[in-house]
Amino acid sequence: MWVVACGWLAASPAVARDMTGKAGFGLTASSAGPPSLSMRYWRTQSAYELLVAATSYSSDPVQIDPTHTMTTLDTQLRVAIGMLYRIGDHPRTSLAVGLRPWILYEYGGTDTTDSTTKATKRTAGDFPLRFGVEVPLQAEMFLTDHFGLVALVSLSFGTGAPLGSPADQLSLRAQKGSKLVMLGGAFGGGIGASYYF
């Protein structure tokens, strides 16, 4: 983030970069979740975004009695749409603030294996939805007319299934069912890259 910010401050204020009508595809890594595929379309002063991320988790088998082991499974799909508004612009850098509502669909379950018969029984978890909103401050440095590096910091607020590792979430659901709802906020950041057409 500091490199992009320093580049933005050092850039000449002569002529701002015209991104009107340009679309970019890229990858964003964030502390808020798994890496996201991103699509961004710029108007004169604002941009519209779509970010999609998916992840799958499987724990190591845990011995629950002398003849049975249990494996925890968890799969998540996160989709966010958003809008950025440019608050600073220079020939090679720009700074924007935005709003990104997001929704996360999650499926969890367990596989219990009998070591004597080698049979596996699947127990499905619930199908929780988690949703919230992210407020990013995003800087972008253009290395060429078609390639840019992105750095961001953000505040994120969400509601839905409990936060924590997939195993923790499944454990809490087993104890309290799918009615458990939590509301929380988080501060995060990320980096990424985009290719513009």
Secondary structure as the mmCIF struct_conf table of DSSP 4:
data_model
#
loop_
_struct_conf.conf_type_id
_struct_conf.id
_struct_conf.beg_label_comp_id
_struct_conf.beg_label_asym_id
_struct_conf.beg_label_seq_id
_struct_conf.end_label_comp_id
_struct_conf.end_label_asym_id
_struct_conf.end_label_seq_id
HELX_RH_AL_P HELX_RH_AL_P1 TRP A 2 ALA A 10
BEND BEND1 ALA A 11 ALA A 11
BEND BEND2 PRO A 13 VAL A 15
TURN_TY1_P TURN_TY1_P1 THR A 20 GLY A 21
STRN STRN1 ALA A 23 SER A 30
TURN_TY1_P TURN_TY1_P2 SER A 31 ALA A 32
STRN STRN2 GLY A 33 TRP A 42
BEND BEND3 THR A 44 GLN A 45
STRN STRN3 SER A 46 SER A 58
HELX_LH_PP_P HELX_LH_PP_P1 SER A 59 PRO A 61
STRN STRN4 VAL A 62 ASP A 65
TURN_TY1_P TURN_TY1_P3 PRO A 66 THR A 67
STRN STRN5 HIS A 68 ASP A 89
BEND BEND4 PRO A 91 ARG A 92
STRN STRN6 THR A 93 ASP A 114
TURN_TY1_P TURN_TY1_P4 SER A 115 THR A 117
STRN STRN7 THR A 120 ALA A 124
STRN STRN8 LEU A 129 PHE A 142
BEND BEND5 LEU A 143 HIS A 146
STRN STRN9 PHE A 147 GLY A 160
BEND BEND6 ALA A 161 ALA A 161
HELX_LH_PP_P HELX_LH_PP_P2 PRO A 162 LEU A 163
BEND BEND7 GLY A 164 GLY A 164
HELX_RH_AL_P HELX_RH_AL_P2 PRO A 166 LYS A 176
HELX_RH_3T_P HELX_RH_3T_P1 GLY A 177 LYS A 179
STRN STRN10 MET A 182 TYR A 196
#
